[in-house]
Amino acid sequence: MRRPVRRLARPRIRADLDAAAVPTWRPPHIPAADAAFLHFVVSPGRLPRGRRVYAIGDIHGCLAELRKLHAAIEDDMARRPPASALLLHLGDYIDFGPDSAGVVALLASGPPIAGLPTINLMGDHERTALDALSGDGAAATDWLHVGGQAALDSWGIPASTPRSAWRPLIPAAHAEFLQALSIDHCDGDYLFVHAGIRPGVPLPRQEDDDKLGIRQSFLASEQDFGVVVVHGHSASPSPTIRPNRIGIDTGAGNGGRLTCAVFEEDGVAFMAA
């Protein structure tokens, strides 16, 4: 079971702000992608002392914004070197935005920040794309319905291209990257996953379909999951902090910003591009 929320005594963390009291429509202030202005608030979870995790929400083809956040992370690590750190991308690299192929190419080439271990999680958009590229006609229709043509355009695949010809036109390294994505990652009190988990189901019995696509039953739950779930998938104008979850999909690719959550000890901070 995760530990109870502890308030931090460090002056850079607002000890008067309880995570459960942060409403979705007025979250902690999110600065631009500048590590010098990180503002930590109390998180419902905890990492071991010296550990830091940078988690970036749904990217949806926003390569320029992703590069800005990576630069801000590099700056933060230079200003405040951690004992150990991890970069996590929570999935949905493709669709809607202008450069899905560029995002995949960047991440497929290895960790984007030298010396910083990186884990890339799968999103429902990657799952749908993989099913479509495998020849599933219904998945191909679904993919086009949820922004897939923007991804195909970024690979230079016109709308008139037969569906059977999509797969050979996508670089092999890009397809291999999508197929190798992880489903979830645990770190300290946190479970990082694209969409969420199903309330009432023990963690070892959670289904991948829920981890990639669940929404309302998870978002509405006040259940103690035994972990604090850090997720994307369900967009809101700003990050959401609840006692059992932290949501960081802020609508990149659909008119919103791309958000990175910075976790360390009992705190969490946000920056956006």
C-alpha positions in Angstrom: 0.0 0.0 0.0 1.2 3.5 -0.7 2.2 5.7 2.2 -0.1 8.5 3.4 0.5 11.9 2.0 3.2 13.7 4.0 3.6 17.5 3.9 7.1 18.7 3.0 8.9 21.1 5.2 11.2 22.4 2.3 10.3 26.0 1.6 10.0 25.5 -2.2 7.0 23.3 -1.7 3.7 24.8 -0.5 2.8 22.9 2.6 -0.6 24.6 2.8 -1.9 23.0 -0.4 -3.5 19.6 0.0 -3.6 17.5 -3.2 -7.3 16.6 -2.8 -8.2 20.3 -2.7 -6.7 21.1 -6.1 -9.7 21.4 -8.5 -9.3 20.5 -12.2 -10.1 24.0 -13.3 -7.7 25.8 -11.1 -4.5 23.6 -10.8 -1.1 24.6 -9.6 0.4 27.3 -11.9 2.1 25.8 -14.9 5.0 27.9 -16.2 6.4 27.7 -19.6 9.1 25.1 -20.3 11.7 26.8 -18.1 13.2 24.8 -15.3 14.3 27.9 -13.4 10.6 28.5 -12.4 9.6 25.1 -11.2 7.1 25.4 -8.4 6.5 22.3 -6.4 3.2 21.4 -4.6 2.5 18.4 -2.3 1.9 15.2 -4.2 -0.3 12.3 -3.0 2.6 10.0 -3.7 6.3 9.8 -2.9 9.6 8.8 -4.5 12.7 7.8 -2.5 15.0 10.6 -1.6 17.3 11.5 -4.5 15.1 10.0 -7.1 13.4 12.1 -9.8 11.0 11.2 -12.5 10.0 13.5 -15.5 6.7 12.3 -17.1 5.5 13.9 -20.3 1.8 13.5 -21.3 0.1 12.9 -24.6 2.3 14.3 -27.4 0.2 13.8 -30.5 2.7 14.9 -33.1 3.9 18.0 -31.3 7.6 17.7 -32.0 8.6 21.3 -31.4 6.9 21.3 -28.0 8.5 18.0 -27.1 11.9 19.3 -27.9 11.2 22.4 -25.7 10.3 20.2 -22.7 13.4 18.0 -23.3 15.6 21.1 -23.2 13.9 22.3 -20.0 14.5 18.9 -18.4 18.2 19.1 -19.4 18.3 22.6 -17.8 16.7 21.3 -14.6 19.1 18.5 -14.3 22.1 20.8 -14.8 20.7 23.2 -12.1 19.7 20.5 -9.7 21.6 17.2 -10.4 19.6 14.3 -9.0 21.1 11.1 -7.6 19.0 9.1 -10.1 16.4 10.2 -12.7 14.1 8.8 -15.3 12.3 10.3 -18.3 8.9 8.8 -19.1 6.6 9.5 -22.1 3.0 8.4 -21.4 2.0 7.4 -24.9 0.0 8.9 -27.8 3.0 10.1 -29.8 1.0 10.2 -33.0 -2.2 11.6 -34.6 -3.7 15.1 -34.7 -0.5 17.2 -34.5 1.8 18.2 -37.3 4.7 15.8 -37.0 3.9 12.3 -35.7 6.7 10.8 -37.8 9.2 13.3 -36.3 8.2 12.4 -32.8 8.5 8.7 -33.5 11.8 9.2 -35.2 13.2 11.2 -32.3 12.2 8.6 -29.7 13.0 5.6 -31.8 16.6 6.8 -32.1 17.2 6.3 -28.3 17.0 8.4 -25.2 16.6 12.0 -26.3 18.6 13.4 -23.3 22.1 12.0 -23.0 22.6 10.0 -19.8 18.9 10.1 -18.8 17.3 6.6 -18.9 14.0 6.8 -20.8 10.8 4.6 -20.9 8.2 5.0 -23.6 4.7 3.8 -22.8 2.1 2.8 -25.3 -1.1 4.8 -25.8 -4.4 3.8 -27.3 -3.5 5.7 -30.6 -0.4 3.5 -31.0 -2.4 0.4 -30.3 -5.0 1.4 -32.9 -2.3 2.3 -35.5 -0.6 -1.1 -35.0 -3.9 -2.9 -35.4 -4.6 -0.9 -38.6 -1.1 -1.6 -40.0 -1.6 -5.3 -39.4 -4.5 -5.4 -41.8 -7.5 -4.9 -39.4 -10.0 -3.0 -41.5 -12.1 -1.9 -38.5 -9.0 -0.6 -36.8 -8.0 1.3 -39.9 -11.4 3.0 -40.0 -11.0 3.8 -36.3 -7.5 5.2 -36.8 -8.7 7.6 -39.5 -11.6 8.7 -37.2 -9.2 9.6 -34.4 -6.7 11.6 -36.3 -4.7 9.0 -38.1 -4.6 10.8 -41.4 -2.4 13.5 -39.8 0.1 10.7 -38.9 -0.1 9.2 -42.3 0.5 12.7 -43.9 3.6 13.1 -41.7 5.0 9.9 -43.2 4.2 11.2 -46.7 1.3 8.8 -47.2 -1.6 10.5 -49.1 -5.2 10.0 -48.2 -5.8 8.2 -51.5 -3.3 5.5 -50.6 -4.9 2.0 -50.3 -4.9 0.8 -46.7 -3.0 -2.3 -47.7 -0.1 -0.1 -48.7 0.3 1.9 -45.5 2.6 -0.5 -43.7 5.4 -0.7 -46.3 5.5 3.1 -46.5 6.3 3.5 -42.7 10.0 3.2 -41.9 10.8 -0.2 -40.3 12.5 1.5 -37.3 9.3 3.5 -36.6 7.1 0.4 -36.7 9.5 -1.5 -34.4 9.5 1.4 -31.9 5.7 1.3 -31.8 5.6 -2.5 -31.3 8.2 -2.4 -28.5 6.4 0.2 -26.3 5.8 -0.7 -22.6 2.4 -0.8 -21.0 3.2 0.6 -17.6 6.0 1.5 -15.1 6.1 1.6 -11.3 8.3 4.0 -9.4 8.0 4.7 -5.7 4.3 5.1 -4.9 3.4 5.8 -8.5 2.1 3.7 -11.3 2.7 5.4 -14.7 0.2 4.3 -17.4 -1.4 5.8 -20.4 -5.1 5.9 -19.5 -5.6 4.5 -16.0 -6.8 1.3 -14.3 -10.1 -0.4 -13.5 -11.4 0.3 -10.0 -12.0 -2.8 -7.9 -9.5 -5.0 -9.8 -6.2 -5.9 -8.1 -3.2 -4.4 -9.9 -1.8 -7.8 -11.0 -5.1 -8.6 -12.8 -5.5 -5.3 -14.6 -6.1 -5.6 -18.3 -4.0 -3.9 -21.0 -7.2 -2.6 -22.7 -8.1 -0.7 -19.5 -4.5 0.6 -19.1 -4.7 2.0 -22.6 -8.2 3.2 -22.9 -10.3 3.4 -19.7 -11.9 6.7 -18.9 -15.0 7.5 -16.8 -15.0 4.7 -14.3 -11.4 5.4 -13.5 -11.7 9.2 -13.5 -14.7 9.2 -11.2 -13.3 6.7 -8.7 -12.3 7.8 -5.2 -10.9 4.4 -4.4 -7.4 4.0 -3.0 -5.7 2.0 -5.7 -2.7 1.2 -3.5 -0.6 3.4 -5.9 -1.0 6.9 -7.2 -1.8 6.5 -10.9 0.0 9.0 -13.2 -1.8 9.1 -16.6 -2.7 10.9 -19.8 -5.5 10.0 -22.2 -8.2 12.1 -20.8 -7.5 15.7 -21.7 -8.2 18.7 -19.5 -7.0 22.3 -19.8 -4.5 21.8 -16.9 -3.1 18.9 -14.9 -5.4 17.2 -12.4 -4.3 16.2 -8.9 -6.4 13.8 -6.9 -5.6 11.6 -3.9 -5.4 8.5 -6.1 -4.3 9.9 -9.5 -2.5 12.7 -11.4 -3.6 13.4 -15.0 -1.2 15.3 -17.3 -2.9 15.2 -20.7 -3.4 18.9 -21.4 -4.6 18.7 -25.0 -1.4 18.8 -27.1 -2.2 18.4 -30.8 -5.8 19.7 -30.1 -5.1 23.3 -29.2 -3.7 22.6 -25.7 -0.2 22.5 -24.3 2.2 19.7 -23.8 2.9 19.1 -20.1 5.7 17.5 -18.1 5.3 16.6 -14.5 8.4 16.5 -12.3 8.2 14.1 -9.3 10.6 14.1 -6.4 10.2 13.1 -2.8 6.7 14.3 -1.7 6.4 16.9 -4.4 5.3 17.4 -8.0 5.8 20.4 -10.3 4.7 21.1 -13.8 6.1 22.8 -16.9 4.5 23.1 -20.3 5.2 24.0 -23.9 
